[in-house]
Structure formats: structure tokens, C-alpha cells
Amino acid sequence: MDKKQEKDMSKLGLLGKQISYSFSRTYFTEKFENENLHFTYENFDIEDISEFPSVLKSNPTLVGLNVTIPYKELIIPYLDDISDQAKEIGAVNTIKFSKDGKLKGYNTDCYGFENSIKPFLKPHHQKALILGTGGASKAIAYTLKQLGIAFHYVSRSKNTLATFTYDDLTEAIIGAHTVIINCTPVGTHPKVNDCPDIPYDGITKAHLLYDLIYNPQQTKFLTCGEILGATTTNGLDMLELQAEKAWEIWNLT
């Protein structure tokens, strides 16, 4: 592809921090090449959300963005509108640019999570622990509510969301919550020997452990669960599903 062709293409991208590992760029670049679509996809790796207006100014052909850690909540004041669902969740991971330059935020994480966890859910999966209280965890909480699964947040320190700190957790608490979802970056490549600090001995064969991390595909968190007989799954299916939902929003809304 020559420079002129690339310049004439509509641009999509990912806004985040330290995102060289990103799934999205590879996924969409391959999609555009395989389906002969007239788009490019670029990472916008910024140190602070205040740099967002500069990204817009420098990229006039942008028509949409994905948003990742740590900007899913911080991006909201920069948007002209957000969907009702994103408003209820309190986090945005997809932005559509209208023809008049307005920016509207959506959340496709909830769609991706719901459709990727459903095949693993059993009738006894009634109570969940959400590890972490960031933007991704809010979409998880919204989805669990939709699915009728009670949940508590776990955080390093007490905050308005967290019922438990990691220090509060006991084997009994772990045993009573048969769905445990890691929404933290703990265990992401290259720190593959790290895992959330929970009492793993409380995990049983009745448990479902879900890790939003996809690099590595088998985190230490999931390995610890597998050793104890739990069902485990990572976040790769969720990412693919939310990406396709974002593509739908950019093209159909």
C-alpha cells in the first residue's frame, strides 16, 4: 500500500497507556486485510488523558476508537454523549465519531463478557467475587447483575465499591463465591509469575475462574484454579466478541 492510499483510508485505533502488547491492533489489521476493508488501525499510547485532544487534532481521518486501561472512565468528560448502557456502567471502551465531529461513547465489554462466560455458567454459580474496581470491572458487575449473579468487589484498600480487601479474604469467603473474575492486570506478560493474592485453598471443583488477561493465555491465577479442579477461562473470547461489537457500532449506528 502506498502513502497516498493509506492517507485516504479511514482510521480506527486504540487509546491507552503502555499498549504495545495490544490485541486490538493485530486483530483489526488482520481483519481489514483479510476482508479487503478500507481502514487502518493504530495505537495511541498516551501518558495522560489530557493528551487526548492532541490525538484528535493530529488524526483528522479518525472515525472510531477503542479505549483501554487506564482511560475507560477518564475519557468520559471528553465525549459529547454516551449510550445509556455506558452511562449505567460508568465506563467507555468504544467511541464513534459522527460526521459532524461529535464523539459518542459505548461499552462493548459487557457484551463480550456476557457471551463468553455464559457457556461456563452452571446453576450453582450464584455468587461472584470481582477482583479489582477499575473500568473493566464495572462492565463485569453490570453483566453479572443482568445475569442475576450476586457479587462483591475485592480491592487492595477499602473504597466505595469494595466489600472486601485482599486481607479480608478467607477460605470460607472464597468457598462461598463460586465465580471469581480477575479484572486486575496482575499476571500480565511479562510478570507471568504474579497472581492475585487470594486464599486459593478455598477453591473447589464447583468454582469457575475467569481471567480478563489474555497474555499469557494461561495465567498463574488460572493455573492455581485448575490444580484445584476449577473450571477456568481467559479473556480472549471476550476481546474478540467486544471487538466485533465495536465494529458493528462504528458501521451500523
Buried (B, 14 or more C-beta within 10 A) or exposed (E): EEEEEEEEBBBBBBBBBEBEEBBBBEBBBEBBEEEEBEBBBBBBBBEEBEEBEEBBEEBEBBBBBBBBBBBBBBBBEBBEEBBEBBBBBBBBBBBBBEEEEEBBBBBBBBBBBBBBBEEBBEEEBBBBBBBBBBBBBBBBBBBBEEBEBEBBBBBEEEEEBBBBEBEEBEEEBBBEBBBBBBBBBBBBEEEBEBBBEBBBEBBEEBBBBBBBBBBBEBBBBBBBBBEBEBBBBBBBBBBBBBBBBBBBBBEEE
